[in-house]
Amino acid sequence: MLSVCKHITNEKVSIMIKQFEINPLVKKQLRTYLSENNIDLKTAMDTEETNNEVATLVHQGLPGMVRKIYSLEKMQTFFWGKKDLMAEFVAARLDAADKKSKKNLSNNSF
C-alpha cells in the first residue's frame, strides 16, 4: 500500500482530501487527544503510533459509506505515507473551525 501512496502526487491528494470536512465532534476529539497527550498536531503526525490514532479519529468521523469503502487500515497507511500533507490538511481544518466559531461569536455579541 505504501508504494501506491508514493505514486499519488500531492496535488491529486490535495484535491481528493479537500472533498472531505472534519466534523465538529472529530475536531473536538482531536483537540482533546492532543491536549491529553501534551503534543501538537505536527508531533502527533511525525510518530507512527500517534499518527495512526489521529487517522482513526478522522476515520470515525467519515460517513458510513466512505468508511466501508476506505478501511481504517488504508486510512492509517495513507496518513503515515503522506504525513506532512495530512498534518497541513488537518491543521487547516482545525484552524478553519476556530475562525468560524470566533466569527459566529463576534456576530452574536451585542
RAGIHU-V533826 format. One record per residue. N is the residue number from 0. RES is the residue in one letter. PSI is psi in whole degrees, -180 to 180 (999 if undefined). NEAR is the number of other C-alpha atoms within 8 Angstrom. Layout:
n	res	psi	near
N	RES	PSI	NEAR
N	RES	PSI	NEAR
This chain:
n	res	psi	near
0	M	-36	6
1	L	-34	8
2	S	-34	6
3	V	-43	7
4	C	-36	10
5	K	-26	8
6	H	-8	6
7	I	125	8
8	T	155	7
9	N	-34	7
10	E	-45	6
11	K	-41	8
12	V	-44	9
13	S	-44	9
14	I	-43	8
15	M	-47	8
16	I	-21	8
17	K	-13	7
18	Q	-16	6
19	F	137	6
20	E	154	6
21	I	121	11
22	N	160	7
23	P	-37	6
24	L	-43	7
25	V	-40	12
26	K	-44	10
27	K	-42	8
28	Q	-40	9
29	L	-46	10
30	R	-42	8
31	T	-45	8
32	Y	-48	8
33	L	-43	12
34	S	-46	9
35	E	-29	6
36	N	4	6
37	N	45	6
38	I	158	8
39	D	173	8
40	L	-42	9
41	K	-43	7
42	T	-42	8
43	A	-38	12
44	M	-20	14
45	D	-7	9
46	T	128	8
47	E	-42	8
48	E	-50	6
49	T	-30	10
50	N	-45	15
51	N	-36	11
52	E	-38	8
53	V	-44	11
54	A	-39	12
55	T	-45	11
56	L	-45	11
57	V	-42	10
58	H	-40	10
59	Q	-27	8
60	G	-3	10
61	L	154	9
62	P	149	6
63	G	-43	6
64	M	-39	6
65	V	-40	8
66	R	-36	12
67	K	-38	7
68	I	-41	6
69	Y	95	8
70	S	162	8
71	L	-42	10
72	E	-42	6
73	K	-42	9
74	M	-42	12
75	Q	-42	12
76	T	-42	10
77	F	-47	11
78	F	-41	12
79	W	-41	11
80	G	-30	9
81	K	42	9
82	K	-39	12
83	D	-44	7
84	L	-42	9
85	M	-33	9
86	A	-43	11
87	E	-45	8
88	F	-51	9
89	V	-42	9
90	A	-41	9
91	A	-39	8
92	R	-40	10
93	L	-42	9
94	D	-40	8
95	A	-39	8
96	A	-40	8
97	D	-46	8
98	K	-40	8
99	K	-43	8
100	S	-36	8
101	K	-39	8
102	K	-43	8
103	N	-39	8
104	L	-41	8
105	S	-31	7
106	N	-25	6
107	N	-10	6
108	S	147	5
109	F	999	2
